[in-house]
């Protein structure tokens, strides 16, 4: 019995640690620079206090998403209700939200980013929202957008 309990705790602990290893950037300029350097698209997660947590709990907190995102995208989380943001950062995030056509939160936008002559450029590839089906379905939809289909 003790061995089964220890095995279960080890499994849950490793799952929790792995799912917490996501490297979400929270500064748009840093994310754009990283995206440009790594030649990976941005996955921009727009959220706010009081919005649904389903996508975070059922997709982002999984090892499947952690593995896929680590190899394929730069993660940028923009919490539009974050009180720690400067007024300049808040305004920048709101302008990006409007420019990308984000109407409801929570929403994910996949985009390419580059920096040329110290000027950042973001090109929207597509929007994704939470859908029933778990991480496999969500990742499949993200891959479709990234391939331009």
N, C-alpha and C positions, 0 to 999 in steps of 0.2 A: 504494500500500500504506500509506504514512504517513497519507494522508488518511482511509482506512478505519479505521485504528487510532485516530486522533484523534477521529473521529466516534463510534466505539464508546466510547472513554473519556469523551467529553463526555456521551453518553447515560447511561452507567452512573453517572457522577458526579452528574448532575442527578437521576437516580432516587434515588441514595443520599441526597443532600441533602434532597430532598423528603420521603422516607420518614422521615428523622430529624427533621422539623419538627413532629412530633406534640407537642402541649403537654399531657403527662400531669401532672396534679396528683397529689401524694402525701399531701396533708393533707386529711382528710375535711371539716373545717370550712370550709376555703378553697373546696373543690369545691362544697359545698352552697351557700355564699354566691354563688359564680359561677353555678351552675345557676339559682338564684332570680333573680339580676339579669338573666341572659341569657334567661330563660324557655326553657331547654333542659333535657331530661332528662339524668340522669347515666348514663354507661356506666362501671360499676365493674368493674375487672379484678382479681380476687383471684388471687394467685400466690404462689409460694414457691420457694426454691432447690431445685433437683433435680426440678422439675416439667417437663412437656412444653413445648417451645418452639414447637410447630407453629403454634399460633394467632398467636403473635408473628411468626414468620417468613413464614407463608403468608397472613395476613390483615392484621395491624397494620402490617407493613412495606411495604405496597403504596400506590401513589399513589391508587388507587380508595378505599381505606379512609381515607387522609389527607383527601382531598377531601370524602368523605361525612361523616366525623366532625367536621370543621371547621365544617360547616354545620348539623349536626343534634344534637350531643351535647357534653357536658362530660366529658372523660376523667379518670377517677380510677383510679390504679393503687395497689393496696394489697398490698405485698409483706410477707406475714406472717412472713417470716424475716429482715427487715431489722434488723440489729443497731444501727443508728443511731436507731431509734425509742425514745422514752421509754417507760417502763412504762405510763404513762397512755395514750399513743397506741396502743401494742400492745393494751392491754385494750379500748380503744374500737373498734379494728379487728376484734378477735375477737368482740366483742358484735354488731357490725354483720354480720359473717359469719354468726353464729348466727341473728340476727333475720331475715335474708334467706333462710335455708334453704340456705346453701352447704355442701355436704357434701364435695365433692371439689375439688381444685385441679388445674388451672387452671379458672376459671369466670368468666363474665361475667354481671353482673346489670344490667338496664336499670331505672331507677327515676326517679320524679319527686322533686324536693326543693324545700323552701321553708323560709323563716325567718319566723316570726311571733312577735312579742314576745320576740325574741332566743332563741327555742326552735326548733331545727332539726327538720324532719319529713321522713322518707323513706318513699315508698310504692313498693313493688316492683311492676314491670310484668311482668317475666318474666326467665327465665334462658336463657343461650346458652352453648353449649360449642363446641369445635372440631369441625367436620364437614368431610369431604372435599368439595371443590367450590370452594375458593378464595374470594376476597373477594366476588365477585358473589353467590354463594349465601349467604354469611354476612350480608352487608348486606341481602339480601332477607328473611332470617329476622328480622333486627333491625327492619326496617321493619314487618313483620307484628306484632311485639310492640308497637312504638311506636304503631301504629294501633289496638291493642286487639283484634286479631282472634284 
